[in-house]
Amino acid sequence: MDTGFTGDLSLPLNAIRRLGLSSLGRRFFTLANGERTSMNAYSGTLLWHERAQEVVVIQSGSAPLLGMGLLWGSRVTFDAMDGGGALIEEITSA
């Protein structure tokens, strides 16, 4: 999880290829240090809070990241320790 990442999801290229995601071309982004860069983007669908959710997946060179695009509307609880787990639950309206 990366609360500074406003997109939906980032995945390494090998995962994008395995999933057969469709290319959206390059997209421009501003990194946390203020640098502007472009990255490959892909479209996909995933099951999120028990519903199909269309997402834009950004190609990364590292581990997958969940961004605020997916996390918005969720309660996130995590154990701040090595090997600690995380729980993501949908916030339902009263």
C-alpha positions as CSV (number, residue, x, y, z in Angstrom):
1,M,0.0,0.0,0.0
2,D,1.2,3.5,-0.8
3,T,-1.0,6.4,0.4
4,G,1.2,8.8,-1.7
5,F,0.3,6.9,-4.9
6,T,-3.0,8.4,-6.2
7,G,-3.5,5.7,-8.9
8,D,-5.1,2.3,-8.5
9,L,-2.4,-0.3,-8.8
10,S,1.1,-0.8,-10.0
11,L,2.5,-4.2,-11.1
12,P,5.8,-5.4,-12.5
13,L,5.9,-6.1,-16.2
14,N,6.0,-9.9,-15.8
15,A,2.7,-9.8,-13.8
16,I,1.1,-7.5,-16.4
17,R,2.1,-10.0,-19.2
18,R,0.8,-13.0,-17.2
19,L,-2.5,-11.3,-16.7
20,G,-2.8,-10.3,-20.4
21,L,-3.6,-6.6,-19.6
22,S,-4.4,-4.2,-22.5
23,S,-2.0,-1.3,-23.1
24,L,-3.2,2.2,-22.6
25,G,0.1,3.7,-23.7
26,R,2.3,6.0,-21.6
27,R,0.9,8.3,-19.0
28,F,2.6,11.2,-17.2
29,F,2.9,11.3,-13.4
30,T,4.5,13.5,-10.8
31,L,6.6,11.5,-8.3
32,A,6.8,12.3,-4.5
33,N,10.0,14.2,-5.1
34,G,8.3,16.5,-7.7
35,E,9.9,14.9,-10.7
36,R,7.6,14.4,-13.8
37,T,8.0,11.0,-15.5
38,S,6.0,8.8,-17.9
39,M,5.2,5.2,-17.3
40,N,3.4,2.5,-19.3
41,A,-0.3,2.1,-18.3
42,Y,-2.6,-0.9,-18.8
43,S,-6.3,-1.5,-18.3
44,G,-7.7,-4.3,-16.2
45,T,-10.6,-5.5,-14.1
46,L,-10.3,-6.9,-10.6
47,L,-12.7,-8.1,-7.9
48,W,-12.7,-5.4,-5.2
49,H,-15.1,-5.4,-2.2
50,E,-17.0,-8.2,-4.0
51,R,-17.6,-6.1,-7.2
52,A,-15.8,-5.9,-10.5
53,Q,-13.7,-2.8,-10.6
54,E,-12.1,-1.3,-13.7
55,V,-8.5,-0.2,-12.9
56,V,-5.5,1.5,-14.5
57,V,-2.4,-0.5,-13.8
58,I,0.9,1.3,-13.9
59,Q,4.0,-0.7,-14.8
60,S,6.6,-0.7,-12.0
61,G,10.0,-2.2,-11.7
62,S,9.4,-3.3,-8.1
63,A,6.8,-4.9,-5.9
64,P,3.1,-4.3,-6.5
65,L,1.5,-1.3,-4.9
66,L,-2.1,-0.5,-4.0
67,G,-2.8,3.2,-4.4
68,M,-5.5,5.5,-3.1
69,G,-7.5,5.1,-6.2
70,L,-8.4,1.6,-4.9
71,L,-8.1,2.2,-1.2
72,W,-10.5,5.2,-1.2
73,G,-13.7,4.2,0.6
74,S,-11.9,1.5,2.6
75,R,-10.8,1.1,6.2
76,V,-7.2,-0.1,6.4
77,T,-5.9,-1.7,9.5
78,F,-2.3,-2.9,9.7
79,D,0.3,-4.3,12.1
80,A,3.3,-1.9,12.0
81,M,6.0,-4.6,12.4
82,D,8.1,-6.9,10.2
83,G,5.8,-9.5,8.6
84,G,2.8,-7.6,10.0
85,G,-0.5,-8.1,8.2
86,A,-3.1,-5.7,6.8
87,L,-6.9,-5.8,6.6
88,I,-8.8,-3.7,4.0
89,E,-12.6,-3.4,4.6
90,E,-15.1,-1.5,2.6
91,I,-16.6,1.4,4.5
92,T,-20.4,1.1,4.2
93,S,-22.7,4.0,4.6
94,A,-25.0,4.1,7.6
